[in-house]
Amino acid sequence: MPVAASAVRAVLGWSAGPGVPEVDASALVLAAGGRVRSDGDCVFYNQPRHASGSVRHLGKQPGADALDVDLGALGRDVERVALCASADGGTFGQVPGLHLRLLDAASGAELARFDMAAGPETAYVCGELYRRAGGWKFRAVGQGYASGLAGLATDFGITVDQPGPVPVAPVPPPQPPLNQAPPPSPAAAQPSAGPASPRLSKGEERLPVDMRKRLSLRKQQVAVSLSKHGLARLTARVILVLDASGSMSGLYSRGTVAGVTERMAAVAAQLDDDGEMQAWTFASNPARLPDLAIGDLPEWLRLHVRVGQVGLFGRKKPQRGLLPGQVDMRAVGIQNEEQKVIAEVRAYVRAHPVPDPTLVLFFSDGGVYRNDEIERELREAVEEPVFWQFIGLGRSQYGVLERFDTMPGRRVDNVGFFAVDDIERLSDPELYDRLLSEFPSWLRAARQAGILR
């Protein structure tokens, strides 16, 4: 049916009573192909307002839950708004009197009523608002999912938590030592007596043989890169930050992120006295991961290198199947909010001072859009003993991160950035050279400015 009203209210109703499952209304804002663009397109009780303000969850009353949709405020790329429901503690077959009423939000007049009969379903698409010929229409759908949220999620491009063990990242397969570092040229070796011997990290002997060989070679290559800048004996705290946003899912499933993490472990093993590396994951929200100790590397990769998830309709319960130390990735989400994790890492560094400088290795595939907030955080961090090295993993739209090298108004340049189309094809010597190319100049400038002792 055509909808002439510029704003509507969708009221999900049922007969509440003993033994009736908990029912919740939600809305999915859908673009081309009928899929959400990010977790921000999901409006429900835990996320009651769309970023555009066009869709709002109004809150539940006994036997009713409601959503407001301002059709005029929806972006032109929005094609549909799916009006959904979920049942917790039972099926919709146990929910009597289930119906959806569509009201004119301004006058309260009822535009349509749709009575629904259900059976074993636990997730339901009640109806949808959709564009047609420059206007909006409403369609009664009444499609349930006996497979629950997983079935609904598959249709709309959403990832929700599943019962059973939590998926973990594949450990990267052993790699042949193809990236033997060439000896430094005489000119490059002059500032130092040569690269320091690779440091032995606690627990290194427990690693699988192939991984231990790769680690040993990579530590040598890190030492060579440092010696080119006269920093062969440098010690530093190393912090790893991994982008877990939805666009990174392919890099996680292919083992690329696990492979990158293993390569960064060699940097910590060579630079950090205890060989351990603090680590964060982030998307919509940041989460600190357990510290990465070299001897625990295979298990750490398996348990903690994981992409973010959208937990749409579930109650606020711990994710099932989490192993000790694992983060509930539904709380991390799938959007890009770099400024939040930057602020959290800064707070950690302030609360845990060390005599050595801190090197933050920050991996992202782009999609940066919080430019003002990111710039503010990194400008405020100028006076802190931290160098932020950002590494782009092949996408574009790195925003303010690409402009920091030429951005005036800072006593020292505390940010480095480079992007690679395929980091797996980048040899270890080249990766470490690029990774450590700007860190030495920051060290000198920070010491001259009194930021470092």
C-alpha positions as CSV (number, residue, x, y, z in Angstrom):
1,M,0.0,0.0,0.0
2,P,1.2,3.6,-0.6
3,V,2.3,5.6,2.4
4,A,1.5,9.3,2.1
5,A,2.7,10.2,5.6
6,S,6.2,11.7,5.9
7,A,6.9,9.8,9.1
8,V,5.4,6.6,10.5
9,R,5.3,4.7,13.7
10,A,5.5,0.8,13.6
11,V,4.0,-0.8,16.7
12,L,4.6,-4.5,17.3
13,G,1.9,-5.9,19.5
14,W,1.1,-9.2,21.3
15,S,-0.7,-10.5,24.3
16,A,1.8,-10.7,27.1
17,G,1.4,-13.2,29.9
18,P,2.9,-16.1,31.8
19,G,5.0,-18.4,29.6
20,V,5.0,-15.9,26.7
21,P,8.5,-15.3,25.3
22,E,10.2,-11.9,25.5
23,V,9.5,-10.1,22.2
24,D,11.6,-7.2,20.8
25,A,11.1,-5.0,17.7
26,S,13.9,-3.8,15.6
27,A,14.6,-2.2,12.2
28,L,17.2,-2.8,9.5
29,V,18.0,0.2,7.2
30,L,18.9,-1.5,3.9
31,A,20.7,-0.1,0.9
32,A,21.1,-1.6,-2.6
33,G,20.8,-5.4,-2.6
34,G,18.8,-5.4,0.6
35,R,21.8,-5.4,2.9
36,V,23.0,-3.3,5.8
37,R,26.0,-1.1,5.2
38,S,27.3,-1.3,8.8
39,D,26.1,-2.1,12.3
40,G,24.9,1.5,12.4
41,D,22.0,0.4,10.1
42,C,20.6,-1.9,12.9
43,V,18.2,-0.1,15.3
44,F,17.1,-2.0,18.4
45,Y,17.0,-1.7,22.1
46,N,20.8,-1.7,22.5
47,Q,21.2,0.8,19.7
48,P,18.1,2.9,19.8
49,R,18.9,5.5,17.2
50,H,20.2,5.5,13.6
51,A,23.1,7.9,13.0
52,S,20.9,9.9,10.6
53,G,18.1,10.2,13.2
54,S,15.7,8.8,10.7
55,V,14.9,5.6,12.6
56,R,14.4,5.4,16.4
57,H,13.5,2.6,18.8
58,L,11.0,4.1,21.3
59,G,11.1,1.5,24.0
60,K,8.9,-1.3,25.1
61,Q,5.7,-1.5,27.1
62,P,3.8,-4.6,28.2
63,G,2.6,-6.3,25.1
64,A,4.0,-3.6,22.7
65,D,7.3,-2.4,21.2
66,A,7.5,0.6,18.8
67,L,9.8,2.2,16.2
68,D,9.6,5.6,14.5
69,V,10.7,6.0,10.9
70,D,11.1,9.5,9.4
71,L,10.8,8.6,5.7
72,G,11.9,12.1,4.6
73,A,15.1,11.9,6.5
74,L,16.3,8.6,5.1
75,G,19.3,8.9,2.7
76,R,18.8,8.5,-1.0
77,D,20.8,5.3,-1.0
78,V,18.4,3.7,1.4
79,E,16.0,1.4,-0.5
80,R,14.1,-0.3,2.3
81,V,13.5,-0.4,6.1
82,A,12.7,-3.9,7.3
83,L,10.6,-4.0,10.4
84,C,11.7,-7.1,12.4
85,A,11.0,-8.9,15.6
86,S,12.8,-11.5,17.8
87,A,11.6,-13.9,20.5
88,D,13.8,-14.7,23.5
89,G,12.9,-17.7,25.6
90,G,10.6,-19.4,23.1
91,T,9.2,-19.3,19.6
92,F,6.7,-16.9,18.0
93,G,4.2,-19.8,18.0
94,Q,4.1,-19.2,21.8
95,V,3.3,-15.5,21.3
96,P,-0.5,-15.0,21.0
97,G,-2.0,-12.0,19.2
98,L,1.1,-11.1,17.3
99,H,0.4,-8.1,15.0
100,L,2.0,-5.0,13.5
101,R,0.2,-1.6,13.3
102,L,1.5,1.2,11.0
103,L,0.5,4.6,12.3
104,D,0.9,8.2,10.9
105,A,3.5,9.5,13.4
106,A,2.0,13.0,13.4
107,S,-1.7,12.3,13.8
108,G,-1.6,8.8,15.3
109,A,-4.1,7.6,12.7
110,E,-3.8,3.9,11.9
111,L,-2.7,3.3,8.3
112,A,-2.5,-0.5,8.3
113,R,-2.8,-3.5,10.6
114,F,-1.2,-6.9,9.9
115,D,-2.1,-9.9,12.0
116,M,0.5,-12.6,12.0
117,A,0.4,-16.4,12.7
118,A,3.7,-18.1,13.4
119,G,5.1,-21.4,14.5
120,P,8.7,-22.5,15.4
121,E,10.3,-19.2,14.3
122,T,12.4,-17.1,16.7
123,A,13.2,-14.3,14.3
124,Y,10.6,-12.6,12.1
125,V,10.4,-9.9,9.4
126,C,6.9,-8.4,10.0
127,G,6.8,-5.9,7.1
128,E,8.9,-3.4,5.2
129,L,8.8,0.2,4.0
130,Y,10.3,0.5,0.5
131,R,10.8,3.2,-2.2
132,R,8.8,3.0,-5.4
133,A,8.4,5.6,-8.1
134,G,9.7,8.5,-5.9
135,G,7.4,7.6,-3.0
136,W,7.2,5.1,-0.1
137,K,5.1,2.0,0.2
138,F,4.4,-0.6,2.9
139,R,4.4,-4.3,2.3
140,A,3.2,-6.9,4.8
141,V,5.9,-9.7,4.8
142,G,5.3,-12.1,7.7
143,Q,8.5,-14.2,7.0
144,G,9.8,-16.2,9.9
145,Y,13.1,-18.0,10.4
146,A,13.1,-21.4,12.1
147,S,16.8,-21.1,12.0
148,G,16.5,-18.0,14.2
149,L,18.8,-15.0,13.9
150,A,21.3,-16.9,11.8
151,G,18.8,-17.2,9.0
152,L,17.7,-13.6,9.2
153,A,21.3,-12.5,9.4
154,T,22.3,-14.4,6.2
155,D,19.6,-12.6,4.3
156,F,20.6,-9.1,5.3
157,G,24.4,-9.3,5.5
158,I,24.6,-9.4,9.3
159,T,27.0,-11.6,11.4
160,V,25.5,-12.7,14.7
161,D,26.9,-15.0,17.3
162,Q,26.2,-18.6,17.0
163,P,25.8,-21.3,19.6
164,G,28.8,-23.5,20.2
165,P,32.5,-22.7,19.9
166,V,33.6,-19.3,18.9
167,P,35.3,-19.2,15.5
168,V,39.0,-18.5,15.7
169,A,41.4,-17.3,13.1
170,P,43.5,-19.8,11.2
171,V,47.1,-19.9,12.1
172,P,49.1,-18.9,9.0
173,P,50.8,-21.9,7.3
174,P,54.5,-22.2,7.6
175,Q,56.4,-20.0,5.1
176,P,59.7,-21.0,3.5
177,P,62.5,-18.6,4.4
178,L,62.5,-16.7,1.1
179,N,63.1,-13.3,2.6
180,Q,66.7,-13.6,3.7
181,A,67.9,-10.1,4.5
182,P,70.8,-8.9,2.5
183,P,73.8,-7.7,4.5
184,P,73.8,-4.0,5.1
185,S,75.9,-1.9,2.8
186,P,79.1,-0.4,4.3
187,A,77.5,3.1,4.2
188,A,74.4,1.9,6.0
189,A,76.4,0.1,8.7
190,Q,78.6,3.0,9.6
191,P,76.4,4.6,12.3
192,S,76.6,1.4,14.4
193,A,78.9,-1.5,15.1
194,G,76.3,-3.7,13.3
195,P,73.0,-5.3,14.1
196,A,72.6,-6.6,17.6
197,S,72.2,-10.3,18.1
198,P,68.6,-11.4,18.1
199,R,67.3,-11.4,21.7
200,L,66.0,-14.7,23.1
201,S,62.5,-14.3,24.4
202,K,61.0,-16.2,27.2
203,G,59.2,-19.3,26.0
204,E,60.6,-19.1,22.5
205,E,61.9,-22.6,22.8
206,R,58.2,-23.9,23.1
207,L,57.3,-22.7,19.6
208,P,56.9,-25.1,16.7
209,V,60.1,-25.6,14.8
210,D,59.0,-23.8,11.6
211,M,57.6,-20.8,13.6
212,R,60.8,-20.6,15.7
213,K,62.9,-20.5,12.6
214,R,60.8,-17.7,11.1
215,L,60.9,-15.8,14.3
216,S,64.7,-16.1,14.5
217,L,65.2,-14.9,10.9
218,R,62.7,-12.0,11.4
219,K,64.4,-10.8,14.6
220,Q,67.7,-10.6,12.7
221,Q,65.9,-8.6,9.9
222,V,64.5,-6.2,12.5
223,A,67.9,-5.8,14.0
224,V,69.4,-5.0,10.6
225,S,66.7,-2.4,9.9
226,L,67.4,-0.7,13.3
227,S,71.2,-0.8,12.8
228,K,70.8,1.2,9.6
229,H,69.7,4.1,11.8
230,G,72.3,3.5,14.5
231,L,69.7,2.0,16.9
232,A,71.0,-1.6,17.2
233,R,70.7,-1.6,21.0
234,L,67.4,0.2,21.2
235,T,64.7,-1.1,23.6
236,A,61.1,0.0,23.3
237,R,57.6,-1.1,24.4
238,V,55.6,-2.3,21.4
239,I,51.8,-2.1,21.2
240,L,49.8,-3.8,18.5
241,V,46.4,-2.5,17.3
242,L,44.3,-4.6,14.9
243,D,41.3,-3.3,12.8
244,A,38.5,-5.7,13.3
245,S,35.8,-3.8,11.2
246,G,33.5,-5.7,8.9
247,S,35.5,-4.7,5.7
248,M,38.5,-6.7,7.2
249,S,36.6,-10.0,7.3
250,G,38.3,-11.3,4.2
251,L,41.8,-10.5,5.5
252,Y,40.9,-12.4,8.7
253,S,39.4,-15.5,7.0
254,R,42.4,-15.8,4.7
255,G,44.8,-15.7,7.6
256,T,46.4,-12.4,6.5
257,V,45.9,-10.7,9.9
258,A,47.3,-13.7,11.7
259,G,50.3,-13.6,9.4
260,V,50.8,-9.9,10.0
261,T,50.6,-10.4,13.8
262,E,53.2,-13.1,13.7
263,R,55.5,-10.7,11.8
264,M,54.9,-8.0,14.4
265,A,55.7,-10.4,17.2
266,A,59.3,-10.4,15.9
267,V,59.4,-6.6,16.3
268,A,58.4,-7.0,20.0
269,A,60.7,-9.9,20.5
270,Q,63.6,-7.8,19.3
271,L,62.7,-4.4,20.8
272,D,61.0,-5.2,24.1
273,D,63.0,-6.4,27.1
274,D,60.4,-9.0,28.1
275,G,59.4,-9.9,24.5
276,E,55.8,-9.3,25.3
277,M,53.4,-7.1,23.3
278,Q,50.3,-5.4,24.5
279,A,47.5,-5.6,22.0
280,W,44.1,-4.1,21.2
281,T,41.3,-4.9,18.7
282,F,38.8,-2.3,17.5
283,A,35.9,-1.5,15.3
284,S,32.8,0.3,16.7
285,N,34.5,0.0,20.1
286,P,38.0,-0.9,21.3
287,A,38.9,-4.0,23.4
288,R,42.2,-4.9,25.0
289,L,43.4,-8.3,24.2
290,P,45.6,-10.4,26.5
291,D,49.3,-9.6,26.3
292,L,51.1,-11.5,23.5
293,A,53.9,-13.6,25.0
294,I,56.2,-15.1,22.3
295,G,56.0,-18.6,23.8
296,D,52.2,-18.5,23.5
297,L,52.1,-17.2,19.9
298,P,50.3,-20.1,18.1
299,E,47.5,-20.3,20.7
300,W,47.2,-16.5,20.9
301,L,46.7,-16.3,17.1
302,R,44.1,-19.0,17.3
303,L,42.1,-17.4,20.1
304,H,42.4,-13.7,19.7
305,V,42.9,-12.7,16.0
306,R,39.2,-12.4,15.2
307,V,37.0,-10.0,13.2
308,G,34.2,-8.0,14.8
309,Q,30.6,-9.1,14.9
310,V,27.1,-7.6,15.0
311,G,25.0,-9.0,17.8
312,L,21.6,-7.6,16.8
313,F,18.7,-9.1,18.7
314,G,20.2,-11.2,21.5
315,R,19.8,-10.2,25.1
316,K,22.6,-8.8,27.0
317,K,24.2,-12.2,27.9
318,P,27.8,-13.4,27.6
319,Q,28.5,-14.9,24.2
320,R,28.3,-18.6,24.3
321,G,31.5,-20.6,23.6
322,L,34.0,-17.9,24.6
323,L,37.2,-19.3,25.8
324,P,39.2,-17.8,28.7
325,G,40.5,-14.3,27.8
326,Q,38.6,-14.1,24.6
327,V,36.7,-10.8,23.8
328,D,33.0,-10.9,22.9
329,M,33.4,-9.5,19.4
330,R,29.7,-8.4,19.4
331,A,30.8,-5.7,21.7
332,V,33.6,-4.7,19.3
333,G,31.1,-4.4,16.4
334,I,32.1,-3.7,12.7
335,Q,32.4,0.1,12.2
336,N,35.5,2.2,12.0
337,E,36.1,4.2,15.2
338,E,39.8,4.7,15.4
339,Q,39.7,7.6,17.8
340,K,38.3,5.4,20.5
341,V,41.1,2.9,20.5
342,I,43.7,5.7,20.1
343,A,42.3,7.3,23.3
344,E,42.3,4.0,25.1
345,V,45.9,3.2,24.2
346,R,47.0,6.7,25.3
347,A,45.3,6.2,28.6
348,Y,47.1,2.9,29.1
349,V,50.5,4.4,28.3
350,R,49.9,7.2,30.8
351,A,48.8,4.8,33.5
352,H,51.7,2.4,32.9
353,P,54.8,4.6,32.3
354,V,58.1,2.9,31.3
355,P,61.6,4.4,30.8
356,D,61.6,3.3,27.2
357,P,59.7,4.9,24.3
358,T,56.5,3.2,23.0
359,L,56.0,2.1,19.4
360,V,52.4,1.6,18.4
361,L,51.9,-0.6,15.3
362,F,48.4,0.2,14.0
363,F,46.9,-1.9,11.2
364,S,43.8,-0.7,9.3
365,D,42.2,-1.2,5.8
366,G,41.0,2.3,5.6
367,G,37.5,3.7,5.7
368,V,38.7,6.4,8.1
369,Y,36.0,9.1,8.6
370,R,36.4,10.4,12.1
371,N,39.1,12.7,10.9
372,D,38.6,15.6,13.4
373,E,38.5,13.3,16.4
374,I,41.5,11.3,15.2
375,E,43.5,14.4,14.6
376,R,42.6,15.8,18.0
377,E,43.8,12.6,19.7
378,L,47.1,12.4,17.8
379,R,47.8,16.1,18.2
380,E,47.2,15.8,22.0
381,A,49.6,12.8,22.0
382,V,52.5,14.8,20.7
383,E,53.8,15.4,24.2
384,E,53.7,11.7,25.1
385,P,56.6,9.2,24.6
386,V,54.7,7.3,21.9
387,F,55.2,7.0,18.1
388,W,52.2,5.9,16.1
389,Q,53.0,3.9,13.0
390,F,49.9,3.3,10.9
391,I,50.0,0.6,8.2
392,G,47.2,0.5,5.6
393,L,46.2,-2.9,4.3
394,G,45.2,-2.1,0.7
395,R,42.0,-0.1,0.8
396,S,41.7,3.7,0.5
397,Q,40.2,6.6,2.4
398,Y,42.8,6.8,5.1
399,G,41.8,10.4,5.7
400,V,43.8,12.4,8.2
401,L,46.4,9.6,8.7
402,E,47.9,10.3,5.2
403,R,48.2,14.0,6.0
404,F,50.0,14.0,9.3
405,D,53.5,14.1,7.8
406,T,52.8,17.5,6.3
407,M,50.5,18.8,9.0
408,P,51.9,21.8,10.8
409,G,51.5,22.9,14.4
410,R,53.2,20.0,16.2
411,R,56.5,20.1,18.0
412,V,57.5,16.7,16.7
413,D,56.1,14.5,14.0
414,N,54.7,11.6,16.1
415,V,52.8,9.7,13.3
416,G,54.0,7.6,10.4
417,F,51.9,6.1,7.7
418,F,52.3,3.8,4.7
419,A,49.9,1.5,2.8
420,V,50.5,-1.7,0.8
421,D,48.2,-3.4,-1.6
422,D,49.1,-6.9,-0.6
423,I,51.2,-7.1,2.6
424,E,51.7,-10.9,2.1
425,R,53.8,-10.1,-1.0
426,L,56.0,-7.6,0.9
427,S,59.2,-9.3,1.9
428,D,60.2,-9.2,5.6
429,P,63.2,-6.9,5.0
430,E,61.2,-4.4,3.1
431,L,58.3,-4.5,5.6
432,Y,60.6,-3.9,8.6
433,D,62.5,-1.2,6.8
434,R,59.3,0.7,6.0
435,L,57.9,0.0,9.5
436,L,60.9,1.5,11.2
437,S,61.8,4.2,8.8
438,E,60.2,7.2,10.7
439,F,60.6,5.9,14.2
440,P,64.3,6.9,14.5
441,S,63.7,10.5,13.4
442,W,60.9,10.8,16.0
443,L,63.3,9.4,18.7
444,R,65.8,12.1,17.9
445,A,63.3,14.9,17.8
446,A,61.5,13.7,20.9
447,R,64.8,13.6,22.8
448,Q,65.7,17.1,21.7
449,A,62.2,18.4,22.7
450,G,62.5,16.8,26.1
451,I,59.6,14.4,25.5
452,L,62.0,11.5,26.0
453,R,64.9,11.4,28.4
